Amino acid sequence: MLLENGEIYAWGLGTDGQLGNGNKNFQFHPDLVRGDLMGVKVSRIGGTTDTLLAVSTDGEVFVWGQNEYGQLSITGSDEPQLFFPLRVPFKLGRVVSVAATGFIALFWVVLDR
């Protein structure tokens, strides 16, 4: 759930890191997504069942959740699950939207000219 203030809250099953708050079990109540997103205002979220992405109002990308197919390896991690959001460590331009499938993470970029 993305709030107007840019915070993200998650609940449900967390076995693949999709809650983004370190909880690996079932969570019944919404809890703040943490990691590199702490203090960052988010403008968009996207993803699939267990691979999630967020875009900040500054156009930075953050990823977490399932990484079994290397879809989040852009973070430099080869862990099969990322239990906290990580900032993508390079600037792509101003990212405007994100999405994911079971195997792929996608970014829509507006290039700064």
C-alpha positions in Angstrom: 0.0 0.0 0.0 1.5 3.4 -1.1 0.4 6.3 1.1 0.1 9.9 -0.1 3.2 10.8 2.1 5.3 8.3 0.0 5.6 5.6 2.6 4.9 1.9 1.7 3.2 -0.6 4.0 3.0 -4.3 3.4 1.3 -7.4 4.9 0.7 -11.0 4.0 3.2 -13.8 3.4 6.9 -12.8 3.6 8.8 -16.0 2.7 10.5 -14.5 -0.4 11.2 -11.1 1.1 8.2 -9.4 -0.5 7.2 -7.6 2.7 10.4 -5.6 2.6 10.6 -5.4 6.4 12.5 -8.5 7.3 9.5 -10.6 8.3 9.8 -14.0 6.8 6.5 -15.3 8.1 2.8 -14.3 7.6 2.0 -10.8 8.8 -1.6 -9.9 9.5 -1.3 -6.1 9.9 0.3 -3.5 7.6 3.9 -2.7 8.6 6.3 -0.1 7.1 8.6 -1.3 4.4 12.1 -0.5 5.5 15.7 -0.9 4.2 17.1 1.7 1.8 13.5 3.1 1.5 13.6 4.6 5.1 13.0 8.3 4.8 12.5 8.2 1.0 9.3 9.4 -0.6 8.0 6.9 -3.1 5.9 7.9 -6.1 5.3 4.5 -7.7 5.4 0.8 -6.9 5.2 -2.2 -9.1 5.9 -5.9 -9.1 4.6 -9.3 -9.1 3.7 -11.9 -6.4 7.1 -11.7 -4.7 9.4 -9.4 -6.7 8.8 -5.7 -5.9 10.1 -2.4 -7.1 9.6 1.2 -6.1 10.5 4.6 -7.7 11.2 7.6 -5.5 10.1 11.1 -6.3 13.7 11.7 -7.3 13.5 8.9 -9.9 15.7 6.4 -8.0 14.8 2.7 -8.1 14.6 0.3 -5.2 14.1 -3.5 -5.4 13.3 -6.4 -3.0 11.8 -9.8 -2.8 12.5 -12.9 -4.9 15.8 -12.9 -6.7 16.0 -16.6 -7.6 16.4 -15.9 -11.3 18.8 -13.0 -10.8 16.1 -10.4 -11.7 17.4 -8.1 -8.8 21.1 -8.8 -9.3 21.5 -5.2 -10.4 21.9 -4.5 -6.7 25.1 -6.6 -6.6 23.5 -9.3 -4.5 23.2 -12.9 -5.6 21.0 -13.8 -2.5 17.9 -15.7 -3.6 15.6 -13.4 -1.5 16.2 -9.7 -0.5 14.2 -9.1 2.7 14.8 -5.3 2.7 14.6 -2.9 -0.3 18.0 -2.0 -1.8 18.7 1.1 -3.9 19.7 0.3 -7.5 23.4 1.5 -7.3 23.5 3.4 -10.6 21.5 6.3 -12.2 19.5 5.4 -15.2 18.0 8.8 -15.9 14.7 9.8 -14.4 12.7 6.6 -13.9 9.0 7.1 -14.2 7.6 3.6 -13.7 8.6 0.0 -12.8 7.1 -3.5 -13.2 8.2 -7.1 -12.7 7.2 -10.5 -13.9 8.4 -13.8 -12.3 11.7 -13.5 -14.1 12.3 -9.9 -15.1 12.4 -6.4 -13.5 11.6 -3.6 -15.9 12.2 0.2 -15.7 10.7 2.9 -17.8 13.2 5.7 -18.1 12.9 9.3 -19.2 16.4 10.4 -20.2 17.6 13.7 -18.9 18.8 15.8 -21.8 
